[in-house]
Amino acid sequence: MQHEKVFRHPLTVMEVKYGLAINPQRAVKIQSIIETLLNSITILPFDSKEAEQAAQIRSFLKQAGSPIGAYDVLIAATAVINNHIVVTSNVREFQRVPNLQIENWRSV
């Protein structure tokens, strides 16, 4: 079995931390586990290549009449540029992005 490396986008940290902030009771139970997990996963860079790709994706989706959220555009662009798979349960939005590989581990 081939083992593939897992990466995270910087925005993922914000999304996870936001989820913990709005649910303090749950945060108490899982925060240390989340911190350990986040600290063990390599953060992908976001620079001019990814920004250019994000602009292209956003423009394409707007012209197609099927835009997605700004954060999702940035995550998708980073994955496309680096030829990575986005693991998400938000398949409905991400499947609109051309050349993006997605997997939903919740449905496995």
N, CA, C and O atoms as a MOPAC input file, in Angstrom:
PM7 MOZYME 1SCF
protein

 N      0.84500 1    -1.18000 1     0.00000 1
 C      0.00000 1     0.00000 1     0.00000 1
 C      0.88800 1     1.24000 1     0.00000 1
 O      1.83000 1     1.34000 1     0.78600 1
 N      0.58300 1     2.17400 1    -0.87900 1
 C      1.36400 1     3.40300 1    -0.96500 1
 C      0.87700 1     4.40600 1     0.07400 1
 O     -0.32400 1     4.64600 1     0.20600 1
 N      1.81900 1     4.98600 1     0.80700 1
 C      1.47400 1     6.00200 1     1.79700 1
 C      1.70100 1     7.36900 1     1.18400 1
 O      2.77400 1     7.64500 1     0.64900 1
 N      0.71600 1     8.20600 1     1.26000 1
 C      0.83000 1     9.54500 1     0.72400 1
 C      0.87500 1    10.54200 1     1.86500 1
 O      0.24200 1    10.35300 1     2.90300 1
 N      1.62400 1    11.59400 1     1.65700 1
 C      1.77400 1    12.62000 1     2.67300 1
 C      0.51700 1    13.48500 1     2.71800 1
 O     -0.11000 1    13.74600 1     1.69100 1
 N      0.16700 1    13.91600 1     3.90400 1
 C     -0.99000 1    14.78600 1     4.10700 1
 C     -0.48000 1    16.19600 1     4.35500 1
 O      0.47200 1    16.40200 1     5.10800 1
 N     -1.12700 1    17.16600 1     3.71100 1
 C     -0.78900 1    18.57100 1     3.87400 1
 C     -2.02700 1    19.32000 1     4.33000 1
 O     -3.14600 1    18.81500 1     4.24500 1
 N     -1.80600 1    20.53500 1     4.81700 1
 C     -2.94600 1    21.37500 1     5.14800 1
 C     -2.70800 1    22.77300 1     4.61900 1
 O     -1.57200 1    23.23100 1     4.49800 1
 N     -3.79300 1    23.43000 1     4.31100 1
 C     -3.75000 1    24.81700 1     3.85900 1
 C     -3.80000 1    25.71000 1     5.09300 1
 O     -4.45200 1    25.34900 1     6.07300 1
 N     -3.13700 1    26.86100 1     5.07900 1
 C     -3.20600 1    27.75700 1     6.24100 1
 C     -4.64000 1    28.11300 1     6.63700 1
 O     -4.92400 1    28.29800 1     7.82000 1
 N     -5.53900 1    28.21100 1     5.66400 1
 C     -6.93200 1    28.53700 1     5.97700 1
 C     -7.62900 1    27.43400 1     6.76000 1
 O     -8.58800 1    27.69300 1     7.48700 1
 N     -7.15500 1    26.22300 1     6.61400 1
 C     -7.74500 1    25.11600 1     7.35800 1
 C     -7.60000 1    25.33800 1     8.85700 1
 O     -8.50600 1    25.02500 1     9.62900 1
 N     -6.46800 1    25.87300 1     9.25900 1
 C     -6.25400 1    26.16700 1    10.67600 1
 C     -7.30300 1    27.16000 1    11.15700 1
 O     -7.90000 1    26.97400 1    12.21700 1
 N     -7.52600 1    28.21400 1    10.37800 1
 C     -8.53400 1    29.21000 1    10.74000 1
 C     -9.91300 1    28.57100 1    10.85600 1
 O    -10.64400 1    28.84000 1    11.80900 1
 N    -10.27100 1    27.73300 1     9.89600 1
 C    -11.59300 1    27.11700 1     9.92000 1
 C    -11.76700 1    26.20700 1    11.13800 1
 O    -12.82000 1    26.21500 1    11.77600 1
 N    -10.74200 1    25.43100 1    11.45600 1
 C    -10.81000 1    24.54600 1    12.62300 1
 C    -10.88000 1    25.36000 1    13.90800 1
 O    -11.69400 1    25.07000 1    14.78500 1
 N    -10.02900 1    26.37900 1    14.02300 1
 C    -10.02200 1    27.22200 1    15.22700 1
 C    -11.34700 1    27.96900 1    15.38900 1
 O    -11.82600 1    28.15100 1    16.50800 1
 N    -11.92600 1    28.39100 1    14.29200 1
 C    -13.23700 1    29.04600 1    14.33900 1
 C    -14.28100 1    28.07200 1    14.87800 1
 O    -15.08500 1    28.42900 1    15.73800 1
 N    -14.26400 1    26.84800 1    14.37200 1
 C    -15.20000 1    25.83900 1    14.85600 1
 C    -15.06900 1    25.59900 1    16.34900 1
 O    -16.07300 1    25.42500 1    17.04100 1
 N    -13.84900 1    25.58800 1    16.84800 1
 C    -13.63100 1    25.41900 1    18.28400 1
 C    -14.11100 1    26.64400 1    19.05900 1
 O    -14.68200 1    26.51200 1    20.14200 1
 N    -13.88100 1    27.83300 1    18.50500 1
 C    -14.26000 1    29.07200 1    19.19400 1
 C    -15.76900 1    29.21100 1    19.34900 1
 O    -16.24200 1    29.76000 1    20.34500 1
 N    -16.52300 1    28.72300 1    18.37900 1
 C    -17.98200 1    28.86800 1    18.47600 1
 C    -18.63300 1    27.72700 1    19.24700 1
 O    -19.83800 1    27.75300 1    19.49800 1
 N    -17.84600 1    26.73200 1    19.62100 1
 C    -18.37500 1    25.62100 1    20.40000 1
 C    -17.40500 1    25.29300 1    21.53700 1
 O    -16.73200 1    24.26300 1    21.50800 1
 N    -17.33700 1    26.18400 1    22.54500 1
 C    -16.34900 1    26.01100 1    23.61300 1
 C    -16.47300 1    24.70100 1    24.38400 1
 O    -15.46800 1    24.16200 1    24.84800 1
 N    -17.68600 1    24.18400 1    24.52700 1
 C    -17.85000 1    22.91800 1    25.25400 1
 C    -17.16300 1    21.77800 1    24.51400 1
 O    -16.50000 1    20.93800 1    25.12300 1
 N    -17.32500 1    21.76000 1    23.21600 1
 C    -16.66100 1    20.72500 1    22.42900 1
 C    -15.15600 1    20.96600 1    22.39700 1
 O    -14.36600 1    20.02300 1    22.44000 1
 N    -14.76800 1    22.23900 1    22.32000 1
 C    -13.34700 1    22.58400 1    22.27600 1
 C    -12.60600 1    22.02300 1    23.48100 1
 O    -11.48500 1    21.53200 1    23.34700 1
 N    -13.22000 1    22.09300 1    24.65100 1
 C    -12.58900 1    21.57100 1    25.86700 1
 C    -12.25400 1    20.08900 1    25.69500 1
 O    -11.21400 1    19.62200 1    26.15900 1
 N    -13.13800 1    19.36300 1    25.02800 1
 C    -12.95800 1    17.91700 1    24.86800 1
 C    -11.90800 1    17.55200 1    23.81900 1
 O    -11.18300 1    16.57000 1    23.98300 1
 N    -11.82400 1    18.33600 1    22.74500 1
 C    -10.98800 1    17.89800 1    21.61700 1
 C     -9.82900 1    18.82800 1    21.26100 1
 O     -9.05400 1    18.51000 1    20.35900 1
 N     -9.68900 1    19.95400 1    21.93300 1
 C     -8.67700 1    20.93100 1    21.53100 1
 C     -7.26100 1    20.35700 1    21.52200 1
 O     -6.51100 1    20.61100 1    20.58000 1
 N     -6.88200 1    19.60500 1    22.52500 1
 C     -5.50800 1    19.08000 1    22.55600 1
 C     -5.26900 1    18.09200 1    21.41400 1
 O     -4.17900 1    18.05100 1    20.84400 1
 N     -6.27600 1    17.30600 1    21.08600 1
 C     -6.15600 1    16.36700 1    19.96200 1
 C     -6.01200 1    17.13600 1    18.65700 1
 O     -5.16900 1    16.80700 1    17.82200 1
 N     -6.84100 1    18.16500 1    18.48600 1
 C     -6.79200 1    18.99100 1    17.27500 1
 C     -5.42700 1    19.66000 1    17.14900 1
 O     -4.84100 1    19.67200 1    16.06600 1
 N     -4.91700 1    20.21500 1    18.24300 1
 C     -3.60400 1    20.87900 1    18.21900 1
 C     -2.50700 1    19.89900 1    17.81200 1
 O     -1.64500 1    20.23100 1    16.99900 1
 N     -2.53800 1    18.70700 1    18.36900 1
 C     -1.54500 1    17.69100 1    18.02400 1
 C     -1.63000 1    17.34300 1    16.54700 1
 O     -0.60800 1    17.25500 1    15.86600 1
 N     -2.83000 1    17.14800 1    16.05600 1
 C     -3.02700 1    16.82300 1    14.64600 1
 C     -2.53600 1    17.94900 1    13.74700 1
 O     -1.77000 1    17.71000 1    12.81300 1
 N     -2.97300 1    19.17700 1    14.02200 1
 C     -2.57700 1    20.30600 1    13.18200 1
 C     -1.06600 1    20.51300 1    13.18500 1
 O     -0.47800 1    20.83700 1    12.15300 1
 N     -0.44400 1    20.32900 1    14.33400 1
 C      1.00500 1    20.52500 1    14.42900 1
 C      1.80700 1    19.43300 1    13.73300 1
 O      2.99400 1    19.61300 1    13.46200 1
 N      1.17100 1    18.30800 1    13.44300 1
 C      1.88600 1    17.19800 1    12.81000 1
 C      1.76000 1    17.19400 1    11.28700 1
 O      2.35400 1    16.34800 1    10.61900 1
 N      0.99600 1    18.12500 1    10.74000 1
 C      0.74600 1    18.14700 1     9.29800 1
 C      1.43400 1    19.36000 1     8.67700 1
 O      1.32000 1    20.47800 1     9.18000 1
 N      2.14300 1    19.12700 1     7.58800 1
 C      2.86800 1    20.18200 1     6.88300 1
 C      1.90600 1    21.21000 1     6.29100 1
 O      0.89000 1    20.86000 1     5.68900 1
 N      2.24900 1    22.48700 1     6.47600 1
 C      1.44500 1    23.57200 1     5.90600 1
 C      1.95000 1    23.86300 1     4.50100 1
 O      3.14800 1    24.05000 1     4.29000 1
 N      1.03500 1    23.90000 1     3.54700 1
 C      1.40200 1    24.26400 1     2.18100 1
 C      1.57600 1    25.77400 1     2.07500 1
 O      0.84900 1    26.53000 1     2.71900 1
 N      2.53300 1    26.21500 1     1.26800 1
 C      2.68800 1    27.65600 1     1.07300 1
 C      1.58500 1    28.20900 1     0.17100 1
 O      0.98800 1    27.48600 1    -0.62600 1
 N      1.33500 1    29.48900 1     0.31600 1
 C      0.42500 1    30.19400 1    -0.58900 1
 C      1.16100 1    31.43800 1    -1.05100 1
 O      1.38900 1    32.36400 1    -0.27400 1
 N      1.53500 1    31.44900 1    -2.34200 1
 C      2.25000 1    32.60800 1    -2.86000 1
 C      1.66100 1    33.04000 1    -4.19300 1
 O      0.48700 1    32.78400 1    -4.46300 1
 N      2.45700 1    33.68700 1    -5.02200 1
 C      1.91600 1    34.27800 1    -6.25300 1
 C      1.37700 1    33.24300 1    -7.23800 1
 O      0.41300 1    33.52600 1    -7.94900 1
 N      1.97300 1    32.05500 1    -7.29900 1
 C      1.45200 1    31.01700 1    -8.20500 1
 C      0.04100 1    30.60700 1    -7.80100 1
 O     -0.85800 1    30.49900 1    -8.63500 1
 N     -0.12700 1    30.38300 1    -6.51700 1
 C     -1.44300 1    29.98200 1    -6.01700 1
 C     -2.44900 1    31.12100 1    -6.16000 1
 O     -3.61600 1    30.88600 1    -6.47300 1
 N     -2.00000 1    32.35000 1    -5.93100 1
 C     -2.89200 1    33.50500 1    -6.07600 1
 C     -3.36200 1    33.65600 1    -7.51900 1
 O     -4.53500 1    33.93800 1    -7.76300 1
 N     -2.46700 1    33.47200 1    -8.46000 1
 C     -2.82800 1    33.54700 1    -9.88800 1
 C     -3.82700 1    32.44500 1   -10.23900 1
 O     -4.80700 1    32.68800 1   -10.94300 1
 N     -3.57500 1    31.24600 1    -9.74800 1
 C     -4.50000 1    30.13300 1   -10.00100 1
 C     -5.86100 1    30.41500 1    -9.38000 1
 O     -6.89400 1    30.12200 1    -9.98300 1
 N     -5.86700 1    30.98100 1    -8.18400 1
 C     -7.13100 1    31.32500 1    -7.52000 1
 C     -7.91300 1    32.33800 1    -8.33900 1
 O     -9.13200 1    32.22600 1    -8.47300 1
 N     -7.22100 1    33.32200 1    -8.88600 1
 C     -7.89400 1    34.32000 1    -9.72800 1
 C     -8.51100 1    33.66000 1   -10.95400 1
 O     -9.62900 1    33.99600 1   -11.34600 1
 N     -7.79100 1    32.72600 1   -11.55700 1
 C     -8.31000 1    32.02000 1   -12.73300 1
 C     -9.53800 1    31.18100 1   -12.37700 1
 O    -10.53500 1    31.19500 1   -13.09900 1
 N     -9.46500 1    30.46600 1   -11.28300 1
 C    -10.59400 1    29.63500 1   -10.84500 1
 C    -11.80200 1    30.50300 1   -10.52900 1
 O    -12.91600 1    30.21500 1   -10.96700 1
 N    -11.57600 1    31.56400 1    -9.76700 1
 C    -12.68800 1    32.44200 1    -9.37600 1
 C    -13.35100 1    33.05700 1   -10.59700 1
 O    -14.57700 1    33.11100 1   -10.68000 1
 N    -12.54000 1    33.52300 1   -11.54700 1
 C    -13.06800 1    34.11600 1   -12.77500 1
 C    -13.86900 1    33.09400 1   -13.57700 1
 O    -14.97200 1    33.38500 1   -14.04100 1
 N    -13.30900 1    31.90000 1   -13.73700 1
 C    -13.99400 1    30.84700 1   -14.49000 1
 C    -15.34500 1    30.50700 1   -13.86700 1
 O    -16.35600 1    30.42700 1   -14.56400 1
 N    -15.35400 1    30.31000 1   -12.55500 1
 C    -16.59100 1    29.92000 1   -11.87900 1
 C    -17.62600 1    31.03900 1   -11.90100 1
 O    -18.82100 1    30.77200 1   -12.02600 1
 N    -17.18100 1    32.28600 1   -11.78200 1
 C    -18.12100 1    33.40700 1   -11.85000 1
 C    -18.74600 1    33.48000 1   -13.23700 1
 O    -19.95800 1    33.65300 1   -13.36200 1
 N    -17.93100 1    33.34900 1   -14.27800 1
 C    -18.44900 1    33.38400 1   -15.64600 1
 C    -19.38400 1    32.21300 1   -15.92200 1
 O    -20.31400 1    32.33100 1   -16.71900 1
 N    -19.13800 1    31.09100 1   -15.26500 1
 C    -19.99500 1    29.91200 1   -15.43300 1
 C    -21.26500 1    30.01200 1   -14.59500 1
 O    -22.15700 1    29.17200 1   -14.71200 1
 N    -21.34700 1    31.04200 1   -13.74900 1
 C    -22.52100 1    31.20800 1   -12.89500 1
 C    -22.56400 1    30.24600 1   -11.72800 1
 O    -23.63300 1    29.97800 1   -11.17900 1
 N    -21.40400 1    29.72000 1   -11.33900 1
 C    -21.37000 1    28.77000 1   -10.22400 1
 C    -20.19900 1    29.05600 1    -9.28700 1
 O    -19.34200 1    28.19500 1    -9.08600 1
 N    -20.15700 1    30.26100 1    -8.71100 1
 C    -19.04400 1    30.59500 1    -7.82200 1
 C    -19.05700 1    29.75300 1    -6.54700 1
 O    -20.08200 1    29.19900 1    -6.15100 1
 N    -17.89400 1    29.68000 1    -5.92800 1
 C    -17.77300 1    29.02200 1    -4.62700 1
 C    -17.18200 1    30.02900 1    -3.64800 1
 O    -16.75300 1    31.11100 1    -4.04800 1
 N    -17.16200 1    29.67600 1    -2.37600 1
 C    -16.65600 1    30.57600 1    -1.34600 1
 C    -15.19900 1    30.96100 1    -1.56600 1
 O    -14.41500 1    30.19100 1    -2.12000 1
 N    -14.85200 1    32.15900 1    -1.12400 1
 C    -13.49700 1    32.68100 1    -1.32300 1
 C    -12.43400 1    31.77900 1    -0.69400 1
 O    -11.38900 1    31.54300 1    -1.29900 1
 N    -12.69000 1    31.28200 1     0.49900 1
 C    -11.71200 1    30.39600 1     1.14200 1
 C    -11.53500 1    29.11900 1     0.32600 1
 O    -10.41700 1    28.63200 1     0.15500 1
 N    -12.63800 1    28.58500 1    -0.17200 1
 C    -12.56900 1    27.35800 1    -0.95600 1
 C    -11.79700 1    27.56700 1    -2.25500 1
 O    -11.09800 1    26.66200 1    -2.71200 1
 N    -11.91700 1    28.75300 1    -2.85400 1
 C    -11.14400 1    29.06500 1    -4.06300 1
 C     -9.65100 1    29.01000 1    -3.75100 1
 O     -8.87500 1    28.45300 1    -4.52800 1
 N     -9.25000 1    29.57900 1    -2.62700 1
 C     -7.83100 1    29.60000 1    -2.25600 1
 C     -7.30500 1    28.19500 1    -1.96800 1
 O     -6.19000 1    27.84900 1    -2.35700 1
 N     -8.10600 1    27.40200 1    -1.29100 1
 C     -7.72500 1    26.01300 1    -1.00200 1
 C     -7.62700 1    25.21600 1    -2.29900 1
 O     -6.66900 1    24.46900 1    -2.49900 1
 N     -8.60800 1    25.37100 1    -3.17500 1
 C     -8.61200 1    24.65500 1    -4.45300 1
 C     -7.40600 1    25.04000 1    -5.30500 1
 O     -6.75900 1    24.17500 1    -5.89500 1
 N     -7.10700 1    26.32100 1    -5.36900 1
 C     -5.97400 1    26.78700 1    -6.17100 1
 C     -4.66600 1    26.18200 1    -5.67600 1
 O     -3.82300 1    25.77400 1    -6.47400 1
 N     -4.50200 1    26.12800 1    -4.38100 1
 C     -3.28800 1    25.55300 1    -3.80200 1
 C     -3.16900 1    24.07700 1    -4.16500 1
 O     -2.08300 1    23.59800 1    -4.49200 1
 N     -4.27600 1    23.36800 1    -4.10800 1
 C     -4.26600 1    21.94400 1    -4.45700 1
 C     -3.97400 1    21.73600 1    -5.94000 1
 O     -3.19900 1    20.85000 1    -6.29900 1
 N     -4.58200 1    22.53800 1    -6.79800 1
 C     -4.35700 1    22.40000 1    -8.24300 1
 C     -2.88900 1    22.65500 1    -8.57500 1
 O     -2.26900 1    21.86900 1    -9.29200 1
 N     -2.33200 1    23.74700 1    -8.05800 1
 C     -0.93600 1    24.09900 1    -8.34400 1
 C      0.02500 1    23.00300 1    -7.88300 1
 O      1.00900 1    22.71200 1    -8.56300 1
 N     -0.25400 1    22.40700 1    -6.74900 1
 C      0.63900 1    21.39200 1    -6.17800 1
 C      0.26000 1    19.96500 1    -6.54600 1
 O      0.89400 1    19.01000 1    -6.09600 1
 N     -0.79000 1    19.82300 1    -7.37600 1
 C     -1.27600 1    18.51000 1    -7.80200 1
 C     -1.61400 1    17.61500 1    -6.60600 1
 O     -1.22600 1    16.44800 1    -6.54700 1
 N     -2.35000 1    18.20000 1    -5.65900 1
 C     -2.79100 1    17.47200 1    -4.47600 1
 C     -4.29400 1    17.23000 1    -4.53400 1
 O     -5.01200 1    17.86600 1    -5.30600 1
 N     -4.74600 1    16.31900 1    -3.72200 1
 C     -6.16400 1    16.00200 1    -3.59200 1
 C     -6.72000 1    16.78600 1    -2.41200 1
 O     -6.09600 1    16.84300 1    -1.35300 1
 N     -7.89900 1    17.39400 1    -2.59200 1
 C     -8.58600 1    18.05800 1    -1.48600 1
 C     -9.49600 1    17.03100 1    -0.82800 1
 O    -10.37400 1    16.46100 1    -1.47600 1
 N     -9.28300 1    16.80100 1     0.45100 1
 C    -10.15400 1    15.91400 1     1.21700 1
 C    -11.18600 1    16.79600 1     1.89400 1
 O    -10.84600 1    17.65800 1     2.70400 1
 N    -12.45900 1    16.57100 1     1.55300 1
 C    -13.53000 1    17.44300 1     2.03000 1
 C    -14.85700 1    16.70800 1     2.02700 1
 O    -15.05900 1    15.76300 1     1.26500 1
 N    -15.75100 1    17.15200 1     2.88200 1
 C    -17.13200 1    16.67300 1     2.78700 1
 C    -17.96800 1    17.68000 1     1.99800 1
 O    -19.15300 1    17.45200 1     1.75400 1
 N    -17.35400 1    18.78500 1     1.60500 1
 C    -18.02400 1    19.82200 1     0.82300 1
 C    -17.80100 1    19.56800 1    -0.67200 1
 O    -17.32000 1    20.43900 1    -1.39800 1
 N    -18.15100 1    18.38700 1    -1.10300 1
 C    -17.93800 1    17.97700 1    -2.48400 1
 C    -18.71900 1    18.86200 1    -3.44600 1
 O    -18.23400 1    19.16700 1    -4.53600 1
 N    -19.90700 1    19.27400 1    -3.06200 1
 C    -20.77100 1    20.05200 1    -3.94900 1
 C    -20.08000 1    21.31800 1    -4.46800 1
 O    -20.20400 1    21.64900 1    -5.64700 1
 N    -19.36300 1    22.01800 1    -3.60400 1
 C    -18.66500 1    23.23000 1    -4.04700 1
 C    -17.38900 1    22.88500 1    -4.80500 1
 O    -17.16300 1    23.39300 1    -5.90300 1
 N    -16.56300 1    22.03600 1    -4.23300 1
 C    -15.25500 1    21.77700 1    -4.82400 1
 C    -15.33700 1    21.06200 1    -6.17000 1
 O    -14.43000 1    21.20800 1    -6.99000 1
 N    -16.39200 1    20.29600 1    -6.41900 1
 C    -16.47900 1    19.59000 1    -7.69800 1
 C    -16.66000 1    20.54000 1    -8.87600 1
 O    -16.51100 1    20.12400 1   -10.02500 1
 N    -16.97400 1    21.79200 1    -8.61800 1
 C    -17.11200 1    22.78800 1    -9.68900 1
 C    -15.76700 1    23.25500 1   -10.23300 1
 O    -15.70900 1    23.85100 1   -11.30800 1
 N    -14.70300 1    22.99700 1    -9.51300 1
 C    -13.38100 1    23.50900 1    -9.88600 1
 C    -12.72400 1    22.56100 1   -10.88600 1
 O    -12.51200 1    21.38700 1   -10.58600 1
 N    -12.40100 1    23.07700 1   -12.08600 1
 C    -11.75200 1    22.22500 1   -13.08400 1
 C    -10.36900 1    21.76100 1   -12.61900 1
 O     -9.64600 1    22.49500 1   -11.94400 1
 N    -10.02800 1    20.55600 1   -12.98600 1
 C     -8.70600 1    19.97400 1   -12.71500 1
 C     -8.39800 1    19.79000 1   -11.23300 1
 O     -7.23600 1    19.64500 1   -10.85500 1
 N     -9.42000 1    19.79600 1   -10.40100 1
 C     -9.21900 1    19.59200 1    -8.96800 1
 C     -9.62500 1    18.17000 1    -8.60300 1
 O    -10.72000 1    17.71800 1    -8.93700 1
 N     -8.73200 1    17.47600 1    -7.91700 1
 C     -9.03400 1    16.13900 1    -7.42600 1
 C     -9.60200 1    16.26800 1    -6.01800 1
 O     -9.03100 1    16.95800 1    -5.17300 1
 N    -10.71900 1    15.60900 1    -5.76800 1
 C    -11.33300 1    15.67000 1    -4.44100 1
 C    -11.66900 1    14.26800 1    -3.95400 1
 O    -11.91800 1    13.35800 1    -4.74500 1
 N    -11.66900 1    14.11700 1    -2.63700 1
 C    -12.10300 1    12.88300 1    -1.98500 1
 C    -12.90800 1    13.25500 1    -0.75400 1
 O    -12.58900 1    14.21200 1    -0.04900 1
 N    -13.95100 1    12.48700 1    -0.51000 1
 C    -14.76300 1    12.65800 1     0.68600 1
 C    -14.54100 1    11.44100 1     1.56700 1
 O    -15.09500 1    10.37300 1     1.30400 1
 N    -13.73600 1    11.59200 1     2.60700 1
 C    -13.42600 1    10.46700 1     3.48500 1
 C    -14.59400 1    10.10500 1     4.38300 1
 O    -14.60600 1     9.01800 1     4.95900 1
 N    -15.56100 1    10.97200 1     4.51700 1
 C    -16.74400 1    10.64500 1     5.33100 1
 C    -17.62300 1     9.61100 1     4.64300 1
 O    -18.37100 1     8.89200 1     5.30500 1
 N    -17.53800 1     9.53300 1     3.32100 1
 C    -18.39700 1     8.59900 1     2.59200 1
 C    -17.71700 1     7.25600 1     2.35700 1
 O    -18.29300 1     6.37200 1     1.72300 1
 N    -16.49900 1     7.09700 1     2.86100 1
 C    -15.75000 1     5.84600 1     2.64800 1
 C    -16.21500 1     4.79500 1     3.62100 1
 O    -15.71000 1     3.67300 1     3.60600 1

